[in-house]
């Protein structure tokens, strides 16, 4: 996803001189070509994330389209006051790109894990939140962010995420994507863990369990219509996210369901259960540790479906 974002931003900057890359002293190698070819569209503020957002807001007020970029916890939590006051309160055209969504930076520990960002960003008025599932979607979300006037938070992985989309598709902000049809139960997911969800659903199909898979790339605003239509059709929804279940993606889905007229539905959130990670291992190891492996997703799907009977 990171490489897809970088290459897309490069192409956008080549066509539009108003687009700028603002970084906080990371990505030195991956931004080399951008910096060399577009020196007037690149600013490195150093390890000073509060300044990063302030500079971006100032540039946006002058008509620029700044894409700020650094590791997810550092770009969402350190400058949170600046994001609130300089970006969202003023509704400035700043794009906030956090790299290393969820547990991607596994071995770097809890300081680098991004398991709170959805919760804190979704409460900010004017903020659009996008969480692509694979490199193609990362490209599409970057293009969409550049076209949308106003604050956007783009939550991307690092590298090596497997492809989910085998061909191009009509991407629309705020619209969920049905990746697999199914009648018994639906799984809503966001981000790169959607690949694990899709694999789990395909394997459950061999057990005669028909699972619908919906990729929600836009967390704010949510696709309310798709959520309610899916709830009525299946009567059972599991949400999966690489994030704390409190205040995250699943909480947003739950809010939609509870405020609707749909009452007879089985629902469960699958995510990190309100704790920090003291476990050391690879990204795959950490997902398994927190009950987010493919096998865990299959087990939770089976258990939730049994409640319908």
C-alpha positions in Angstrom: 0.0 0.0 0.0 2.8 2.4 0.8 4.4 2.1 -2.6 1.0 2.4 -4.3 0.4 5.6 -2.3 3.8 7.0 -3.2 3.6 6.3 -6.9 0.0 7.7 -7.1 1.0 10.9 -5.2 3.9 11.3 -7.6 1.7 11.1 -10.6 -0.8 13.5 -9.1 1.9 16.0 -8.2 3.2 15.8 -11.8 -0.2 16.9 -13.2 -1.1 19.4 -10.4 1.5 21.7 -9.0 -0.7 22.6 -6.0 -0.3 19.1 -4.6 2.5 18.9 -2.0 4.2 16.2 0.1 4.8 17.3 3.7 6.8 14.7 5.8 8.2 14.4 9.3 11.6 13.1 8.5 10.6 9.6 7.5 10.4 8.0 4.1 13.8 9.5 3.1 14.4 6.9 0.4 10.9 6.4 -0.9 10.5 10.2 -1.3 13.8 10.7 -3.1 12.4 10.7 -6.6 9.5 13.0 -5.5 11.9 15.4 -3.9 14.3 15.4 -6.8 11.6 16.0 -9.5 9.3 18.3 -7.5 11.6 20.2 -5.1 9.0 23.1 -4.8 6.3 20.6 -3.8 8.2 18.8 -1.0 8.7 20.0 2.6 10.4 18.0 5.4 9.6 19.6 8.7 11.7 17.2 10.7 10.5 15.1 13.7 7.9 17.8 14.6 4.4 16.4 13.9 2.6 19.4 15.4 4.5 21.7 13.0 3.7 19.2 10.2 0.0 19.8 10.6 0.4 23.6 11.2 2.5 24.0 8.1 0.1 21.9 6.0 -2.9 24.0 7.2 -1.1 27.2 6.3 -0.3 25.9 2.8 -3.9 24.8 2.3 -5.1 28.2 3.2 -3.0 29.5 0.3 -4.6 27.1 -2.2 -2.1 24.2 -1.9 -3.2 20.5 -1.5 -0.9 19.2 1.2 -0.5 15.4 1.8 1.1 15.0 5.3 2.8 11.7 5.9 4.4 9.8 8.8 3.8 6.7 11.0 0.2 6.5 12.0 0.3 7.0 15.8 2.7 10.0 15.3 0.5 11.7 12.8 -2.8 11.2 14.6 -2.0 11.5 18.3 1.0 13.9 18.7 -0.7 16.7 16.7 -4.3 15.9 17.6 -5.0 19.5 18.8 -3.6 20.9 15.5 -5.7 18.4 13.5 -8.8 19.5 15.5 -8.2 23.3 15.5 -6.1 24.0 12.3 -7.6 21.4 10.0 -11.1 20.2 11.0 -12.4 23.4 12.8 -11.3 25.5 9.8 -12.3 22.7 7.3 -8.9 23.1 5.5 -8.0 21.0 2.6 -5.3 18.9 4.4 -4.8 15.2 3.7 -3.4 13.2 6.7 -1.8 9.9 5.7 -0.9 7.5 8.4 1.4 4.6 7.4 1.4 1.3 9.4 -2.3 0.8 10.1 -3.2 -1.5 12.9 -0.5 -3.9 13.9 1.6 -3.5 10.7 4.7 -2.3 12.6 4.5 -5.4 14.7 8.0 -5.8 16.0 8.4 -2.0 16.9 5.9 -2.4 19.7 2.9 -0.6 21.0 4.3 2.9 20.5 4.1 2.1 16.7 0.9 0.1 16.7 -2.1 2.0 15.4 -5.1 0.7 17.3 -6.7 3.9 18.5 -6.6 6.1 15.4 -10.1 5.3 14.0 -11.7 6.1 17.3 -10.1 9.5 17.8 -10.4 10.6 14.2 -14.0 9.7 13.7 -15.2 12.1 16.4 -13.8 15.1 14.5 -16.3 17.0 12.5 -15.5 17.5 8.8 -13.1 14.6 8.8 -13.4 11.9 6.1 -11.7 8.6 7.0 -10.6 6.1 4.4 -9.0 2.7 5.1 -8.1 0.8 1.8 -7.9 -3.0 1.7 -5.2 -3.5 -0.8 -2.7 -1.6 -3.0 -5.2 -0.9 -5.8 -7.6 0.6 -3.4 -4.8 2.6 -1.8 -4.2 4.1 -5.2 -7.9 4.9 -5.7 -8.3 6.4 -2.2 -5.3 8.7 -2.8 -6.8 10.0 -6.0 -10.2 10.5 -4.3 -8.6 12.3 -1.4 -6.9 14.7 -3.8 -10.2 15.5 -5.5 -12.2 15.9 -2.3 -12.0 19.4 -0.8 -11.7 19.2 3.0 -9.9 17.1 5.6 -9.2 13.5 4.8 -7.5 10.8 6.9 -6.0 8.0 4.9 -5.0 4.9 6.8 -2.7 2.7 4.9 -0.5 -0.4 5.4 3.2 -0.5 4.9 4.2 -3.0 2.2 3.6 -6.6 1.1 -0.2 -6.5 1.5 -1.8 -9.1 -0.9 -4.1 -8.0 -3.7 -7.8 -8.4 -3.2 -9.0 -6.8 -6.4 -8.0 -8.7 -9.4 -9.2 -6.0 -11.8 -10.1 -2.3 -11.7 -13.5 -1.3 -10.3 -15.6 1.8 -9.9 -14.4 3.3 -6.6 -16.6 5.8 -4.8 -16.0 7.4 -1.4 -18.6 6.5 1.1 -19.7 3.3 -0.8 -19.0 -0.2 0.5 -17.9 -2.9 -1.8 -19.4 -6.4 -1.9 -16.5 -8.8 -2.4 -18.4 -12.0 -2.0 -22.1 -12.7 -2.0 -23.7 -14.8 0.8 -27.1 -15.4 2.4 -26.4 -16.8 5.9 -24.2 -14.2 7.5 -22.3 -11.0 6.6 -18.8 -9.9 7.6 -18.0 -6.2 7.4 -14.3 -5.4 7.4 -11.9 -2.6 6.7 -8.2 -2.3 5.9 -5.7 -5.1 4.9 -7.3 -7.6 7.2 -10.1 -7.8 4.6 -7.9 -10.3 2.8 -8.0 -12.7 5.8 -11.8 -12.2 6.0 -12.3 -13.1 2.3 -10.1 -16.2 2.6 -12.0 -17.3 5.7 -15.4 -16.8 4.0 -14.3 -18.8 1.0 -13.2 -21.7 3.2 -16.5 -21.5 5.2 -18.3 -21.9 1.9 -16.9 -25.4 1.7 -18.6 -26.1 5.0 -21.9 -25.0 3.4 -21.9 -21.7 5.3 -22.8 -18.9 2.9 -20.9 -15.7 3.9 -21.3 -12.3 2.4 -18.2 -10.1 2.6 -18.4 -6.3 2.5 -15.3 -4.1 2.4 -16.0 -0.8 4.0 -13.1 1.4 2.7 -14.8 4.6 3.9 -15.2 4.6 7.7 -16.6 8.1 7.8 -19.1 8.6 6.3 -20.3 5.0 6.5 -22.4 3.4 3.8 -25.6 3.3 5.9 -27.7 2.0 3.1 -25.5 -1.0 2.5 -25.2 -1.8 6.2 -29.0 -1.8 6.7 -29.8 -3.7 3.5 -27.2 -6.3 4.4 -28.6 -6.6 8.0 -32.1 -7.2 6.6 -30.9 -9.7 4.1 -28.7 -11.9 6.4 -29.9 -11.1 10.0 -26.4 -11.6 11.2 -23.3 -9.3 11.0 -19.7 -9.8 12.2 -17.4 -6.8 12.0 -13.6 -7.3 11.8 -10.9 -4.7 12.3 -7.3 -4.4 13.3 -8.1 -1.8 15.9 -9.4 -1.5 19.5 -13.1 -2.6 19.4 -14.0 0.4 21.6 -14.9 3.3 19.4 -13.6 1.8 16.2 -15.0 0.5 12.9 -17.3 -2.0 14.6 -18.7 0.6 16.9 -19.7 2.7 13.9 -21.6 -0.2 12.4 -23.3 -0.9 15.7 -24.4 2.7 16.0 -26.0 2.5 12.6 -27.8 -0.7 13.5 -29.0 0.4 16.9 -30.4 3.7 15.5 -32.3 1.9 12.8 -35.6 0.1 13.0 -33.9 -3.3 12.6 -34.1 -5.1 15.9 -33.9 -8.9 15.2 -30.2 -9.2 14.3 -27.2 -11.0 15.7 -24.1 -8.8 15.9 -20.5 -9.1 17.1 -17.4 -7.0 16.9 -14.1 -8.7 16.3 -11.0 -6.7 17.1 -8.4 -5.9 19.8 -10.1 -6.1 23.1 -9.2 -2.8 24.8 -5.6 -3.6 25.6 -2.0 -2.8 24.6 0.3 -5.4 23.0 3.0 -6.8 25.2 3.5 -9.8 22.8 6.4 -9.8 20.4 6.3 -11.2 16.9 5.5 -10.7 13.2 2.4 -9.0 11.9 0.8 -12.5 11.4 1.8 -13.5 14.9 0.2 -10.5 16.5 -3.0 -11.0 14.6 -3.2 -14.5 15.9 -2.3 -13.4 19.4 -5.3 -11.0 19.4 -7.7 -13.5 17.9 -7.7 -12.0 14.4 -6.2 -14.8 12.4 -8.1 -16.5 9.5 -9.0 -19.4 11.8 -10.3 -17.0 14.5 -12.5 -15.3 11.9 -13.9 -18.6 10.8 -14.6 -19.6 14.4 -16.4 -16.4 15.3 -18.4 -16.5 12.1 -19.6 -20.1 12.9 -20.5 -19.1 16.5 -22.4 -16.1 15.4 -24.4 -18.0 12.8 -25.3 -20.6 15.4 -27.1 -17.9 17.4 -29.5 -17.5 14.5 -30.9 -21.0 14.9 
